[in-house]
Amino acid sequence: MGRMVFIGDKYLASLMELIGVETHTVFTPIDAEKKVRSLVNQDDVDVLIVPENIYVELSARNVRFKKEGTNRPILMVIPPLSGATGKRVEDLYNLVSQAVGVKLQLGR
């Protein structure tokens, strides 16, 4: 089995270490981008965990979260300590709408 790796702030990193996840603390979006690019190219990383705020920053920079030609690592986006923004749900909604070919309507 491959590695589970968390990239994020020191507070969430401490929590992830408690459950046995390998952690990498980053302080800027540039640090996060470098670390993601490095980890995506490693064959033994199966799950990449990032907080939603970092996911949003890196998505804006067009950072790829998967190795070209594979479906690894699995990307897990978790809410930051400040609370979820809903950006990941919006991205998933757009992907599913595109896949089925119609604009879906979210139930509220």
C-alpha positions as CSV (number, residue, x, y, z in Angstrom):
1,M,0.0,0.0,0.0
2,G,1.2,3.5,-0.8
3,R,1.4,6.6,1.4
4,M,-1.2,9.0,2.5
5,V,0.2,12.5,2.5
6,F,-1.2,15.8,3.9
7,I,-0.1,19.2,2.7
8,G,-1.2,22.2,4.8
9,D,-0.9,24.4,7.8
10,K,0.7,23.3,11.1
11,Y,-2.5,22.9,13.0
12,L,-4.2,20.5,10.7
13,A,-0.8,18.8,10.2
14,S,-0.7,18.0,13.9
15,L,-4.1,16.4,13.7
16,M,-3.1,14.3,10.7
17,E,0.1,13.1,12.4
18,L,-2.1,11.9,15.3
19,I,-3.9,9.5,13.0
20,G,-0.7,8.4,11.3
21,V,-0.7,10.4,8.1
22,E,2.6,11.7,6.7
23,T,2.5,15.5,6.8
24,H,4.2,18.4,5.0
25,T,3.7,21.9,6.5
26,V,3.5,24.7,4.0
27,F,3.3,28.4,4.6
28,T,2.7,29.9,1.2
29,P,0.9,28.9,-2.0
30,I,4.2,28.7,-3.7
31,D,5.5,26.2,-1.1
32,A,2.3,24.2,-1.5
33,E,2.6,24.2,-5.3
34,K,6.2,22.9,-5.2
35,K,5.3,20.2,-2.7
36,V,2.2,19.0,-4.7
37,R,4.2,18.9,-7.9
38,S,6.9,16.8,-6.1
39,L,4.5,14.4,-4.5
40,V,2.3,13.9,-7.6
41,N,5.4,12.5,-9.5
42,Q,6.2,10.0,-6.8
43,D,4.8,6.5,-7.5
44,D,4.2,5.5,-3.9
45,V,1.8,8.3,-3.0
46,D,-1.8,6.9,-3.1
47,V,-3.8,9.7,-1.3
48,L,-3.1,13.4,-1.3
49,I,-4.9,15.4,1.4
50,V,-5.2,19.2,1.2
51,P,-7.4,21.7,2.9
52,E,-9.9,23.5,0.7
53,N,-8.2,26.9,1.0
54,I,-5.0,25.4,-0.5
55,Y,-7.0,23.5,-3.1
56,V,-8.6,26.8,-4.2
57,E,-5.2,28.6,-4.4
58,L,-3.6,25.8,-6.4
59,S,-6.6,25.4,-8.7
60,A,-6.3,29.1,-9.6
61,R,-2.6,28.4,-10.5
62,N,-3.7,25.4,-12.7
63,V,-1.7,22.9,-10.6
64,R,-2.4,19.3,-11.6
65,F,-3.2,17.0,-8.7
66,K,-2.7,13.7,-10.6
67,K,0.1,12.2,-12.5
68,E,-0.3,12.4,-16.2
69,G,-1.9,9.2,-17.6
70,T,-2.9,7.8,-14.2
71,N,-5.7,8.2,-11.7
72,R,-3.3,8.5,-8.7
73,P,-2.9,10.0,-6.2
74,I,-6.5,10.2,-5.0
75,L,-7.2,13.8,-4.0
76,M,-9.0,14.4,-0.7
77,V,-10.1,17.9,0.0
78,I,-10.9,18.6,3.6
79,P,-12.4,21.8,5.1
80,P,-9.9,24.1,6.8
81,L,-10.2,25.1,10.4
82,S,-11.8,28.4,9.3
83,G,-14.7,26.5,7.7
84,A,-15.6,25.2,4.2
85,T,-16.1,27.6,1.3
86,G,-18.0,25.2,-0.9
87,K,-15.6,25.5,-3.8
88,R,-14.9,21.8,-4.1
89,V,-18.6,21.0,-4.1
90,E,-19.0,23.6,-6.9
91,D,-16.2,21.9,-8.9
92,L,-17.7,18.5,-8.5
93,Y,-21.1,19.8,-9.5
94,N,-19.6,21.3,-12.7
95,L,-17.8,18.0,-13.5
96,V,-21.0,15.9,-13.0
97,S,-23.0,18.3,-15.1
98,Q,-20.4,18.2,-17.9
99,A,-20.3,14.4,-17.7
100,V,-24.1,13.9,-18.1
101,G,-24.4,16.7,-20.6
102,V,-27.0,18.8,-18.8
103,K,-26.9,21.5,-16.2
104,L,-27.9,19.8,-12.9
105,Q,-29.9,21.6,-10.2
106,L,-28.8,21.4,-6.7
107,G,-31.5,20.7,-4.1
108,R,-31.7,23.3,-1.4
